[in-house]
Amino acid sequence: MTEAAVHLDAQPRIDTLVTGFPAGDQKLRTDYAGVAWLGDQPDADSGIMGPEYRRRPVESRLFLPDTHWYDVDALDDVEVQVTGGLLQIPATAQQTQGLVGSLAEPVVEFFEHPEGEPGVGICLWLRGDIFSNVGLTYRVTVLAPRGALLRTGDAAAEPAGEPDSI
C-alpha cells in the first residue's frame, strides 16, 4: 500500500556489449537510470518539491519505463546491481528541514509483462515511510547473456505503472 505517489523520470537507457572475464563470453550490459519522485513532483520552474509534511507509507513496484524484456529461462547467471541516493528533501511548511523517515535500499526484481506478453521486465521496488516529499536517484545495471533478450524496451510503448499481480 502506497499513500505517497511515485513518479519515475528515466534517463536514456545505455546498452553495451561486454566481454566477460576470464571466460571471454559476450554479455549484454544495460544501464537504467533516473529519478523516482516520492510524494510530489518538483515545480517545473523552481525545481523545488512541495513542503507536504505527514507520514506516508511507500511500497511500490514499478516497471522501469524503458525496460528490456528478457527470457526468464535464460537468466540463470544474470548479474544485477542497483544503487540509489537522495536527491532532494524539501523544507517543511514550518521552514525546517524535511525529514526522510526511512527508506529501505531499492530492490530490483524481474516481473512478468502485465499484458501477458512473453518475457520478464525490470521492476524497481521502493519501500519505507516518508515524512516529506523525496527525490531518489536510481541506477540499475543488468549483465545478462546475449540470448536472454527477447525484445528491447521502448519507453513510449511499454507500461510504466505498477504490475497487476502485486
NORGI-V421428 format. One record per residue. N is the residue number from 0. RES is the residue in one letter. PSI is psi in degrees with one decimal (999 if undefined). BURIAL is + if it has 16 or more other ideal C-beta (glycine too) atoms within 10 Angstrom, else -. D_FIRST is the distance of its C-alpha to the first C-alpha in Angstrom with 2 decimals. Layout:
BEGIN
N & RES & PSI & BURIAL & D_FIRST
N & RES & PSI & BURIAL & D_FIRST
END
This chain:
BEGIN
0 & M & 127.6 & - & 0.00
1 & T & 120.5 & - & 3.77
2 & E & -16.9 & - & 6.58
3 & A & 133.5 & + & 9.13
4 & A & 146.2 & - & 10.69
5 & V & 126.6 & + & 11.83
6 & H & 131.9 & - & 15.33
7 & L & 129.3 & + & 17.55
8 & D & 102.8 & - & 21.29
9 & A & 144.7 & + & 23.11
10 & Q & 166.6 & - & 26.65
11 & P & 135.5 & - & 29.19
12 & R & 142.9 & + & 28.75
13 & I & 124.2 & - & 31.79
14 & D & 131.9 & - & 33.26
15 & T & 155.5 & - & 36.23
16 & L & 124.4 & - & 38.28
17 & V & 157.4 & - & 39.01
18 & T & 123.0 & - & 41.42
19 & G & 149.5 & - & 40.18
20 & F & 136.2 & - & 42.29
21 & P & -2.4 & - & 44.48
22 & A & -28.5 & - & 44.21
23 & G & 10.2 & - & 44.63
24 & D & 147.7 & - & 42.17
25 & Q & 137.5 & - & 40.48
26 & K & 155.9 & + & 36.72
27 & L & 123.9 & + & 34.42
28 & R & 124.2 & - & 32.63
29 & T & 128.5 & + & 29.83
30 & D & 119.5 & - & 28.36
31 & Y & 139.0 & + & 25.21
32 & A & 158.0 & + & 24.52
33 & G & -162.1 & + & 22.87
34 & V & 135.2 & + & 20.67
35 & A & 118.4 & + & 16.92
36 & W & 120.1 & + & 16.60
37 & L & 120.9 & + & 13.53
38 & G & -51.8 & + & 13.46
39 & D & 154.6 & + & 16.71
40 & Q & 151.8 & - & 19.41
41 & P & 154.9 & + & 22.82
42 & D & 134.4 & - & 25.72
43 & A & -32.2 & - & 27.91
44 & D & -46.5 & - & 31.10
45 & S & -23.4 & - & 30.36
46 & G & 0.6 & - & 27.52
47 & I & 140.2 & - & 25.98
48 & M & 158.0 & + & 22.39
49 & G & 157.5 & - & 21.92
50 & P & 21.2 & + & 22.09
51 & E & 129.6 & + & 19.04
52 & Y & 97.8 & + & 18.66
53 & R & 156.9 & - & 15.91
54 & R & 129.6 & - & 13.27
55 & R & 125.9 & + & 9.82
56 & P & 146.2 & - & 7.14
57 & V & 124.7 & + & 6.82
58 & E & 95.0 & + & 5.78
59 & S & 133.1 & + & 7.58
60 & R & 116.5 & + & 10.46
61 & L & 129.7 & + & 13.02
62 & F & 135.6 & + & 16.53
63 & L & 134.4 & + & 19.14
64 & P & -27.8 & + & 20.96
65 & D & 31.5 & + & 24.29
66 & T & 140.7 & + & 23.47
67 & H & 162.6 & + & 26.42
68 & W & 122.2 & + & 26.20
69 & Y & 152.4 & + & 27.57
70 & D & 114.8 & - & 29.30
71 & V & -31.6 & - & 27.28
72 & D & -15.2 & - & 30.62
73 & A & 10.9 & + & 32.07
74 & L & 22.9 & - & 29.46
75 & D & -40.3 & - & 31.06
76 & D & 30.4 & - & 32.17
77 & V & 144.9 & + & 29.63
78 & E & 133.7 & - & 28.94
79 & V & 135.5 & - & 25.80
80 & Q & 134.6 & - & 25.53
81 & V & 138.0 & + & 22.68
82 & T & 155.3 & - & 23.03
83 & G & 153.5 & + & 21.21
84 & G & 148.2 & - & 22.49
85 & L & 131.2 & - & 21.74
86 & L & -40.7 & - & 23.51
87 & Q & 132.5 & + & 23.08
88 & I & 104.0 & + & 22.01
89 & P & 158.6 & + & 23.49
90 & A & 155.2 & - & 25.45
91 & T & 171.7 & - & 24.12
92 & A & -22.5 & - & 25.79
93 & Q & 9.1 & - & 27.98
94 & Q & 30.9 & - & 29.32
95 & T & 161.0 & - & 28.07
96 & Q & 135.0 & - & 26.32
97 & G & 157.0 & + & 22.56
98 & L & 140.2 & - & 20.65
99 & V & -42.9 & + & 18.14
100 & G & -120.1 & - & 16.57
101 & S & 134.4 & - & 15.59
102 & L & 125.2 & + & 14.54
103 & A & 160.4 & - & 15.17
104 & E & 143.9 & - & 17.54
105 & P & 146.9 & + & 16.34
106 & V & 145.3 & - & 16.60
107 & V & 135.3 & + & 18.06
108 & E & 153.6 & - & 17.85
109 & F & 130.7 & + & 19.92
110 & F & 145.9 & + & 18.23
111 & E & 151.6 & + & 20.19
112 & H & 133.3 & + & 20.90
113 & P & -17.7 & - & 18.64
114 & E & 14.7 & - & 21.92
115 & G & 6.8 & - & 23.72
116 & E & 156.5 & - & 25.99
117 & P & 147.2 & - & 27.43
118 & G & 170.3 & + & 26.03
119 & V & 146.9 & + & 22.96
120 & G & 172.1 & + & 21.54
121 & I & 126.0 & + & 20.00
122 & C & 135.4 & + & 16.25
123 & L & 123.4 & + & 15.26
124 & W & 118.3 & + & 12.34
125 & L & 134.2 & + & 11.32
126 & R & 154.7 & + & 9.60
127 & G & -162.0 & + & 10.61
128 & D & 128.0 & + & 11.05
129 & I & 152.7 & + & 13.20
130 & F & -22.5 & + & 15.76
131 & S & 170.9 & + & 17.35
132 & N & 146.1 & + & 16.86
133 & V & 139.9 & + & 17.43
134 & G & 125.9 & + & 19.23
135 & L & 121.3 & + & 18.93
136 & T & 151.2 & + & 21.58
137 & Y & 150.1 & + & 21.19
138 & R & 126.9 & - & 23.92
139 & V & 125.6 & + & 23.67
140 & T & 128.0 & + & 27.01
141 & V & 126.3 & + & 27.58
142 & L & 108.1 & + & 31.00
143 & A & 154.0 & + & 31.58
144 & P & 146.0 & + & 34.73
145 & R & -36.6 & - & 36.17
146 & G & -7.5 & - & 36.00
147 & A & -19.0 & + & 32.24
148 & L & 116.7 & + & 31.67
149 & L & -45.7 & + & 31.53
150 & R & 153.0 & - & 31.14
151 & T & 153.0 & - & 30.33
152 & G & 150.6 & + & 27.29
153 & D & 116.3 & - & 27.85
154 & A & -31.5 & - & 25.44
155 & A & -24.7 & - & 26.80
156 & A & -22.4 & - & 26.55
157 & E & 152.2 & + & 23.37
158 & P & 144.2 & + & 19.81
159 & A & 4.5 & - & 17.66
160 & G & -170.5 & - & 14.28
161 & E & 142.5 & + & 11.49
162 & P & 144.8 & + & 13.14
163 & D & -23.6 & - & 13.14
164 & S & 13.1 & - & 13.43
165 & I & 999 & - & 10.05
END
